Amino acid sequence: MNSWIEIEADSDFSLDNIPFGIGLIPGSGKCICTRIGNTVINLAGMAKLGYFDHPGFRVSDFEKPVLNDFIANGKKSACRVRTIIQECFTKGIVSDSDMSLIRQIALHKASEIQMLMPLQVGDYTDFYSSMEHATNVGMMFRDPANALLPNWKHIPVGYHGRASSILVSGAEVHRPKGQIKPADAASPVLSPTLQLDFELETAFVIGKGNSLGDSISTSEAEDYIFGMLLFNDLSARDIQSWEYVPLGPFLSKNFASVISPWVVTLEALEPFRCAGPVQQPEVLPYLRFEGERNFDLKLEVLIKPGTGSEVSVCKSNFNYMYWNMSQQLAHHTVNGCNMRVGDVCGSGTISGPVEGSYGSMLELSWKGTKPLQLPDGSERKFINDNDTVIMRGFGEKDGIRVGFGEAAVTVLPAKQG
């Protein structure tokens, strides 16, 4: 598809993508938007021009502060909106006069639009589904010969996180404080974390709910998954190592997580579907699935020092995930847990098999014993104050490219007091 809007060859936002987000539109307020190239499209503006009359949308349906109601209309409805946008912005479909009206009413430069939190997140779950990451962590903190705990290859391990502190890309976060127990101390101290870390993740967004008591099977799971985001689950490793026994992370995780502003639909990601790792031993029947359930998505993490240029520190891929999204959702609900529209489920840190593909500073610096050297002469064991951590990701195959944009967060010094 060739668009009458300019799209750079390496743009995440091709006509094959058409993601959904919430933009602050001058003169209109918060509206549902999509993006093509470097152009943000106000869908309320497109509705005013009558382009969504056939799917039955009103202008007010797109004048929303979050995507939840739009997502709740169903995947078929969202797919129809995507198709209409693709048709409207393909060369030769609309007339010159229509193009002029669309430019006047609905188009904005991406650089001039503030993208906002796209979802009202009621609940957030984080999984632990990369075997490479779990193995690395197990080697560092436990017996290297028994890095994976006995349950790891039998269940998609997860925990419930804090939805209120999920932030959209561009956020600034103060370094968190908590209890830390220095190795040479008899007692813990209250201190800003000295081991602030990123976790390279994706997240999937729940598109429809199930009733309390009902389970979602792996064969049904993708009907419940609307789309995906980039996800940076910030972590304070020294706080975590002191608090996590016996109930797992608490203050070390609940202070902030950062998502990209565009929800990319599963339909847009279909070209990048692929097989995942072979699972041995065989999983229980409710976790078995058919077909290819992983996705070939290239992921990257960059660090931009306060006064320097961004530096790539990690390149990984979503296809390394041992447990796929369908298995995660099936396990999440096998006990009858009810999911709700807008809920977010994080993949867990995505690490690959070689050092440059490790998805956290904990692994990249191997618990601080192998500092990363940056071009400006500085080094990083973990994240410094005034660093900006940037995550990017995209799929590319047979001339089709679909990406997520970026999830960026800047770390400010800890607050005093």
N, C-alpha and C positions, 0 to 999 in steps of 0.2 A: 504494500500500500504506500503510495506517494502522497504526502500531505501538501496542502497549499500554505501551511505554516512551516517555517524553516525548522528543521530538526538536524542537529549535528550528528555525525556518524556514530559517535560514542555516547550519545544521550541515553540515559536510563529511561526516558519517557517517549518512547516511540509510539506509533499508532497501534502497535500490538499490545501496549501496556494499558493505558487508560485506568489509572488507580483512582482512589477516592480519598479526599482529605477535607479539612475545614480551614478556609482562608478568611482573613479579615479584609473584606473588600471595601475600598474607599466609597463612602456614600451609601453602602448597603449593609455594613456590619458583617456578622459571621454568616458564611454561606458554605454549602457543599460545593466543592470544586474538583476538577481533574486537571491534568497537566499534559501538554504535548510539547516536547522540546523545552525551550525556556519560556513558554507561555502558559499561564494559569487560566483555566476556563471556568468562569462562574456559571454553574449549572442552573442557578436561579435565573440568570440572564437568558440562558438558552431556553428555559421553560417559558419566559415572558414572550419569546419569539415563536412559541408554539411547537417546538420540536419534540416535546415529550407528551403531547396530547394523546397519542396512540397508546402508550403504556399506562395512561390514566393518572399521571402526576399533575399536581397543582404547583404553582410557583412557590407556595408556602412550604411544600414538602422539601424544598431545597434550601429554604431559609432557616436552617437549623444550626444550633451551636455545637452539636456532636452528630456522629454518623449513626447512632444506635437505631433510630426509627427507620432510617433508610435501609440499613442492613436487615432489620426485622421484616421488611417487605418481601424478602426472599432473594435467593440467588438468581432466579429467572428474571426478576424485575431488574436487578442490577446489571445482568448480562445484556438485557434489552437496552438499557441506557448506554452501556459501553458500545454496543453495535451502532446505535444512532449517532453517537459522537464520532466513531470511526467513519461512518458514511458522510457525515457533515464536513469532516475535515480532510477527506480524500479528494485529490484533484479531480475536477470535472463533474462533481456530483451536485454542488450548489452553484447558483448563478453569481455573477459578479456583484449584483445588488444585494443578494443575501450575504455574501462574504463581507461586504461593507457594513451591513447591519450587525452581523455577529461581532466584527472587530469593535464596533462602537459600543455595543451593549454588554458583551460577555468576555472580552479578552483583556488580559493584563500581563505586564512583564513579571516574570517570576521574582525578579530582584526587588520588586515594589510591593509584593504581597507578603504579609506576615502569616506564616502557617501556624495553626494553633493545635492544641491537643485534640486529636481526631475522635476520641471515644470517651464516653463515661464508663470507666472501668469499675465494675462492681467487685470483682474478685480476680486475683492473679495467682497463678501457680507456676512454679519454676521446676523444671525437670533436670535430670543429671544423666544425659543420654549419650554422651560421647565416650566411647570406650577408651580412646587415647587419653582424653582428659582425666577420666576416673582412674586410669592406670597410673598416669603421672603423679596425681595427687596422692594416690595410695603408696607409691614408691617413696615420696618425700616424707610422708607422715606416719607410715606404718611399715610393715615387713615387705621389702621389694619382691620377695618370692610369692607373696600373697597380697598383691596390690589391690585386687578387686575383692570386695566383701562377698560373702557367699550368696547373697540375694541378687547381686547386680545383674546377672545374666538371666534372671527369672522374672523380674519386674522392672518397669520404667520408674526408677526411684524419683521422687519429687517431694516438694514441700510447699506450703501455702505462704505466699509473700504478702507484702503490704501494697494494696492498690492505690492508696492515697498519695504515695510518693512517686508514682510513675509520672515522668515529665516528658515533654516533647523536645525534639532536637533544638539546640540553641540555648538550652538551660545553663544556668550557673549554679553550682553546688558548693556549699562550704564543706571543707574537710570535717568529717564527723568525729565526735569524741566518744569514748567508751572506756570500759575497764580493759587494761592490758597487763599481763603479767610478764615482766622481763625475765629472761632465762636465769639471771643471777639473783633474782629477788625472791624473798620469802612470801611476799604478799603482792596483790595487784595494785595498780595505780590508775587514777582517772587521767586520761591523756588523749589528745588528738591522735588518730591513727597514724602510724609511721609506715604502714604498708597498704596504702590505698591502691586498689586494683580495678581494672576493667574485666569484664567477661564478654567475649564475643558470642552473641546469641542471635537467633531469630525468635519471633513469637508468632503464634497463630491466634486469630480473632474468632471467637464463637459467633456464628451467624444465626443460630436458632437454638432454643432451649429444649431440654428434656424435663419431664415431670419428676419430682422427687420420688425415688424408688425405682425409676426406670434406668436401664443401662443402654449405652450406645455401642453397637458392635463395630468391629473394624470395617465391615462391609458398608456400614452406614456413616462412618465417621466423617468422610469428606463432605457429606451433605450438611454437616453441622459446622464446617470450617469455612468462614467467608473468605479469608485472605491472610496475608502475612505481612510482618513488619521486621525491621531491624531492631535489635534489643540489646542494650548495654546494661547488664545487671551489676552495677558498681558494688564492690566488696571491700571491706576493711579486714585484711587477713589476720592481723594481730589481735583484733577484737574477736574475730571468729574463732581463732585457735583456743582462746580461753573460755568462750561461752558455749561452744557447740555441743559439748557432752552434758546432758544426755538427749536434749531435744532438738539439736540442730541450730542453724543460724538464727539470729534475732537482731540485735543492734547492728551487727556487721553487714546486714543486707537491707534493712528497712528504711534507710535514710534517703535513697534515691535509686531509681532505674530510669533509663532514657530510651525512648522509642523514636523511630523515624516518623515523619508526619503523614506519609502516604500509605494507605492500605492497598496492597497489590493483591488482586483477586487470584484464587487458585486457577481460574480459567486462563488468566494471562500467563501463568507459570507452567501450563500444560506442556509446552514444547520441551521443557527441561526435565521432565519426569525421567527417573532412572532407578535402577535396582540399588538396594542398600547392601551393607555387609551381610554375609551369611551368619545366621544366628544359631549358635550351638552352645548348650544343648537346646533341643527343640522346646519351644515355649508352650505353655498351656493353651488349650483350644481357643479360649476367648481372645488370645493375643495373636492368633494366626491370621494371615491375610493373603489375598491373592493380588497379583499384578505388581507393578512398580510403584512404590510409595515414597521413595526418596526423590530429591530434586538436585540437579547439578547447578548450584548457585555459588558463584565465586565471591568470596568475602575477604575484606581487608580492614585492618586497623592501622590508623596513623596517629602519631603524637605530634602536636604543634606546641613547642615551648612558647612561653609568653612573649618572647622577643625574637623568635626564630621562625623557620619555615617548617611545614609539616613533613614528617618522616614516616615512611612505612615501616612498621615493626612486625606485622603478621599478615600472612596470606593463607587462608584456609578455604574450606568448601563445605557446604551444607550436606553434601552426599556422604560425608564421613559418619553421619549419625547412625549409631547402632540401633536405637529405638526410633521408629518413625512417628509422625504426628497421629496417624490412625491408631497405632498401638497406645500412644500416650493418652489419647482421649478415651479409648476403650477401657484402659486401666483406671483412669480417673473416675469413670462412671460405673464400673462393674459393681460397686457397692450401693448404687442408687443415687449417687451425688448428682444434684441438679445443676446444670450449667445454664447461664443466662446470656442473652445477647450482649456483646461488648466485653465479656470476660476475655482475659488474655492468658495464654499459656506459653511460657518461655521454654526454649529448647534445652536449656543448659549450655554451658560453655562448649563451643565447637572447636576441637583441636584435631589437627591432622597428625600423620605419622612421623613428621620430621620437625626439627626445632623451629624453623621459620613459620610453621603452620600452627604453633601452639596458640590457643585463644585467650591467654591471660598472661599478665606480667609474672605471676607466681611461677608459671612454667617457663616463660621466655627467659627469665633471669634465674631460674631454678632456685626459688626461695631466697633470692638475693645474692647467691654465690657466683653468678655469672652476669654481671651488669651489662646492659646494652649500651654501646657507644654511639652517641649521636653525632652528626656532622659538625655541630657547633662546638664540639669538644667536651660537652657534658655527658653524663651517663645516667641511666635509669635502672634502678632495681624495682621501683614501683612508680606511681604517678606523683609528680611534684606539684606544689601549688603553682597556679597560673598556667598549667598545662591544659591544652584542649585535646580531648580524645575524640577521634572521628572514625566512625564505622561506615563502610560502604559495601554494597553488594549488588550483583546483577547475574542474570542468566543470559547466555549468548549461544545461539546454534542456528546454522543454516540461514544466516543473514537476519535472524530475529534477535533483538536485544530487548530485555525487560529488566529494569532495575528499581531500586528502592529509594534512590537519593542517598541521604546520609543521616546518621544519628550522631550528633555532636554535643559534647558537654565540656564546659570549662570548670576547672577546680579552683575555688577561691580558698584563701587561708581559713582556718577554723575561727569561729566566732569566739570572742573573749567572754569569760564568765561562765 
